[in-house]
Amino acid sequence: MPTTGEPTGERTSEPGTRAPAALAVSGVLALAAGAILILLLQFLPPTSEISPLRRTISEYALTANKWMFDIAVVLVAAGSALLFALHLLRRALPVPALVAGALWTVSLLVIVAFPKTNWAVGPSAGGTLHRVASVIGFVCLPIGLLLAARTTFTVARWRRAARILAVASLGWFAVILGAVAVSLAAGGHWWEVIPLGLVERLMALTELLAIATLAGPLLRSAR
């Protein structure tokens, strides 16, 4: 039997690597909890009456279930901030990627603070801020991951997954831009050209999966 102080041949993770891994799991759980709450909104009245094909996710915030929507978005913001911060501490996050991640996180908080325009009442400054924040967030997150991919993901499969999900997210946004272009050329409302609610939900899901890939390198370093 080995005496005290002799190596046993077993590899164990250092406490300094287990802590970031545990925090990374917490970040992913926050993202998952936010996604589950958003999904539940589609089954609970009165938000169950909102069409997931035609109405955007932010429509939930105009109902009595606004509190659940707000919690869901704050959870996603917290999980995102935590994962980006952990990579910042590892010095594996380029400054442009950090800025893009910060813009994504702040945009989520702005979305909570300023609900979308209630067209039954009329346009509002808060609704405009909400729309601008949504665009900034949906664009900055995938760009940030693309900028971070080379230095943040040391394993090829995680780097490839992050890039594919980031490009797919931008692809969903391009679908929305295409609808705007079609409506400008042919007339009509751009949000009726495509099933906007479905496209936005698919884009949001893709971006949540993209953020979750940030946990991969942190979990691997703890093994």
Backbone torsions as a table, in degrees:
resi	resn	phi	psi	omega
1	MET	NA	146.2	-178.5
2	PRO	-71.2	143.8	177.2
3	THR	-83.5	168.5	-179.1
4	THR	-61.3	131.7	178.6
5	GLY	96.0	-14.0	179.5
6	GLU	-86.6	142.3	179.4
7	PRO	-66.6	141.4	179.6
8	THR	-98.2	-7.8	-178.7
9	GLY	90.6	-8.7	179.2
10	GLU	-89.2	141.9	179.3
11	ARG	-101.7	126.4	177.2
12	THR	-122.7	150.5	-179.7
13	SER	-79.5	147.1	178.0
14	GLU	-75.4	151.4	177.1
15	PRO	-55.5	-33.4	-179.0
16	GLY	-67.7	-19.3	177.1
17	THR	-98.4	-24.3	178.9
18	ARG	-70.8	-35.7	-178.3
19	ALA	-63.1	-50.0	176.2
20	PRO	-59.8	-34.5	179.3
21	ALA	-65.5	-42.7	178.8
22	ALA	-64.3	-39.8	177.4
23	LEU	-67.2	-35.3	177.8
24	ALA	-63.4	-41.6	176.5
25	VAL	-61.6	-40.4	178.1
26	SER	-61.6	-39.8	178.3
27	GLY	-63.3	-43.5	179.4
28	VAL	-66.0	-39.5	178.2
29	LEU	-63.6	-36.2	177.3
30	ALA	-65.3	-42.0	177.1
31	LEU	-61.9	-44.8	-178.9
32	ALA	-64.8	-41.2	179.7
33	ALA	-63.5	-41.2	177.4
34	GLY	-62.4	-42.4	179.9
35	ALA	-65.1	-40.2	-179.8
36	ILE	-65.1	-40.7	178.7
37	LEU	-63.2	-42.2	177.5
38	ILE	-62.0	-40.5	178.6
39	LEU	-64.7	-40.9	179.7
40	LEU	-62.3	-32.2	-179.5
41	LEU	-58.7	-27.8	-179.1
42	GLN	-75.7	-12.1	-177.7
43	PHE	-113.1	-8.6	-179.2
44	LEU	-103.3	135.8	175.4
45	PRO	-71.9	148.3	3.2
46	PRO	-89.0	-4.7	-176.1
47	THR	-70.4	-13.9	178.1
48	SER	-65.0	-17.9	180.0
49	GLU	-82.8	-9.7	-179.2
50	ILE	-79.9	130.0	-178.9
51	SER	-71.0	120.8	177.7
52	PRO	-73.5	-11.2	179.7
53	LEU	-87.8	-36.5	-172.5
54	ARG	-110.5	-25.7	-175.9
55	ARG	-101.7	142.0	-177.8
56	THR	-75.6	164.9	179.9
57	ILE	-60.9	-36.5	-177.2
58	SER	-64.8	-14.1	177.6
59	GLU	-61.1	-27.6	179.4
60	TYR	-60.4	-29.7	-176.1
61	ALA	-74.7	-5.9	179.0
62	LEU	-97.5	12.9	-178.0
63	THR	-120.6	-177.5	178.4
64	ALA	-68.5	-14.4	178.5
65	ASN	-90.8	18.0	-179.6
66	LYS	-55.0	-38.2	-177.5
67	TRP	-59.7	-37.4	179.7
68	MET	-71.8	-39.6	176.2
69	PHE	-60.5	-45.4	-178.9
70	ASP	-61.5	-44.2	179.1
71	ILE	-61.6	-42.3	-179.3
72	ALA	-60.7	-46.0	-177.8
73	VAL	-69.1	-39.0	177.8
74	VAL	-64.3	-38.1	176.6
75	LEU	-62.0	-42.3	177.9
76	VAL	-64.7	-41.2	178.0
77	ALA	-62.9	-43.1	-179.6
78	ALA	-66.0	-44.7	178.3
79	GLY	-61.9	-41.6	179.0
80	SER	-64.2	-48.0	-179.4
81	ALA	-59.7	-40.7	-179.4
82	LEU	-63.8	-45.3	-178.5
83	LEU	-66.5	-41.7	177.4
84	PHE	-65.4	-40.2	-178.9
85	ALA	-64.7	-39.0	179.9
86	LEU	-62.1	-39.0	177.9
87	HIS	-73.8	-29.4	174.6
88	LEU	-64.0	-42.0	178.1
89	LEU	-64.6	-29.8	177.0
90	ARG	-78.6	-5.6	-176.3
91	ARG	58.9	36.0	-179.9
92	ALA	-113.4	15.9	-175.8
93	LEU	-122.0	113.5	177.8
94	PRO	-62.2	152.1	-177.8
95	VAL	-57.9	-45.1	178.5
96	PRO	-59.5	-37.3	177.9
97	ALA	-67.4	-38.0	177.9
98	LEU	-62.8	-43.7	179.1
99	VAL	-61.9	-44.2	179.8
100	ALA	-63.7	-41.6	177.7
101	GLY	-64.2	-38.8	178.8
102	ALA	-66.0	-40.4	178.5
103	LEU	-63.9	-39.9	176.6
104	TRP	-60.4	-47.0	-177.6
105	THR	-65.3	-45.9	179.5
106	VAL	-63.7	-38.3	-179.4
107	SER	-61.5	-35.9	177.6
108	LEU	-64.3	-40.3	179.0
109	LEU	-68.4	-36.1	176.3
110	VAL	-64.9	-38.8	178.3
111	ILE	-60.4	-37.5	178.0
112	VAL	-71.1	-43.1	-176.1
113	ALA	-69.7	-31.7	-177.0
114	PHE	-126.2	96.8	179.6
115	PRO	-60.8	160.2	179.5
116	LYS	-64.1	162.5	-179.7
117	THR	-62.6	130.9	173.0
118	ASN	-92.7	100.0	-173.1
119	TRP	-69.7	-11.6	173.9
120	ALA	-71.3	-21.2	178.8
121	VAL	-101.3	-43.0	-179.1
122	GLY	133.1	169.1	-178.0
123	PRO	-63.9	153.7	180.0
124	SER	-147.2	157.9	177.7
125	ALA	-63.9	-39.1	178.8
126	GLY	-63.2	-38.4	177.6
127	GLY	-64.8	-35.8	177.4
128	THR	-66.7	-43.3	176.3
129	LEU	-60.0	-40.1	178.6
130	HIS	-60.1	-45.4	-178.6
131	ARG	-65.3	-43.7	179.9
132	VAL	-64.1	-43.4	179.5
133	ALA	-62.7	-37.7	179.3
134	SER	-62.4	-45.2	-179.8
135	VAL	-64.1	-46.4	-179.8
136	ILE	-59.9	-45.4	-178.3
137	GLY	-64.4	-48.6	-177.0
138	PHE	-64.3	-26.7	-179.8
139	VAL	-89.0	-42.2	-174.1
140	CYS	-68.1	-37.3	-176.6
141	LEU	-60.4	-53.7	179.4
142	PRO	-65.1	-34.6	177.4
143	ILE	-64.3	-42.1	178.5
144	GLY	-60.9	-41.1	178.8
145	LEU	-67.0	-38.3	177.8
146	LEU	-64.3	-38.5	179.0
147	LEU	-70.5	-29.6	-177.1
148	ALA	-87.7	-16.4	-168.9
149	ALA	-55.2	-43.9	-172.3
150	ARG	-67.1	-39.9	-176.3
151	THR	-97.8	-24.5	-175.0
152	THR	-84.1	-37.7	-175.8
153	PHE	-102.4	106.8	-179.0
154	THR	-84.0	-18.6	178.6
155	VAL	-98.7	132.4	-172.7
156	ALA	-60.0	-40.0	-175.5
157	ARG	-68.5	-35.5	176.8
158	TRP	-69.6	-41.1	178.4
159	ARG	-62.4	-41.9	179.6
160	ARG	-66.1	-42.0	179.4
161	ALA	-63.0	-43.5	-179.9
162	ALA	-62.4	-42.9	-179.3
163	ARG	-67.3	-41.5	-180.0
164	ILE	-63.7	-45.0	-179.6
165	LEU	-67.3	-36.9	178.3
166	ALA	-65.7	-44.7	178.7
167	VAL	-65.1	-39.5	178.2
168	ALA	-62.9	-38.4	177.8
169	SER	-61.8	-45.4	177.1
170	LEU	-64.6	-31.5	177.8
171	GLY	-64.3	-41.8	176.6
172	TRP	-62.9	-39.1	178.5
173	PHE	-66.7	-34.5	177.5
174	ALA	-64.1	-32.6	176.4
175	VAL	-61.2	-41.4	178.7
176	ILE	-65.9	-43.5	177.4
177	LEU	-61.9	-37.1	177.3
178	GLY	-63.0	-38.9	178.0
179	ALA	-64.2	-39.5	176.9
180	VAL	-62.4	-43.8	-179.9
181	ALA	-63.2	-41.5	179.5
182	VAL	-63.6	-42.3	-178.6
183	SER	-67.5	-33.4	177.1
184	LEU	-67.6	-34.8	-178.4
185	ALA	-82.3	-39.1	-173.6
186	ALA	-104.8	-11.6	-176.9
187	GLY	89.2	171.6	-179.3
188	GLY	92.0	-180.0	-179.3
189	HIS	-88.7	131.1	-175.6
190	TRP	-65.5	-31.5	-178.2
191	TRP	-73.3	-7.2	175.2
192	GLU	-97.5	-7.7	-179.8
193	VAL	-72.1	-33.6	-178.4
194	ILE	-128.0	162.1	171.4
195	PRO	-74.2	83.2	-169.4
196	LEU	-56.6	-42.9	-179.1
197	GLY	-60.3	-43.3	180.0
198	LEU	-66.1	-44.5	-179.8
199	VAL	-61.5	-43.5	-179.3
200	GLU	-65.9	-39.8	179.3
201	ARG	-65.9	-39.5	177.2
202	LEU	-66.4	-38.0	177.4
203	MET	-65.5	-43.5	179.4
204	ALA	-63.0	-42.8	178.8
205	LEU	-63.0	-43.4	179.4
206	THR	-61.2	-41.0	-178.7
207	GLU	-71.3	-34.7	175.8
208	LEU	-64.4	-41.7	176.3
209	LEU	-64.1	-37.0	179.1
210	ALA	-63.9	-43.8	178.3
211	ILE	-62.7	-39.6	-176.8
212	ALA	-61.2	-25.8	179.3
213	THR	-63.5	-20.9	178.3
214	LEU	-63.2	-21.5	179.1
215	ALA	-75.0	-23.3	-176.1
216	GLY	-53.7	-56.4	-179.4
217	PRO	-62.2	-32.5	-179.8
218	LEU	-69.6	-40.0	178.6
219	LEU	-70.2	-36.9	-179.4
220	ARG	-66.0	-37.3	-177.9
221	SER	-68.1	-19.8	-179.6
222	ALA	-88.0	-9.4	-179.0
223	ARG	-83.1	NA	NA
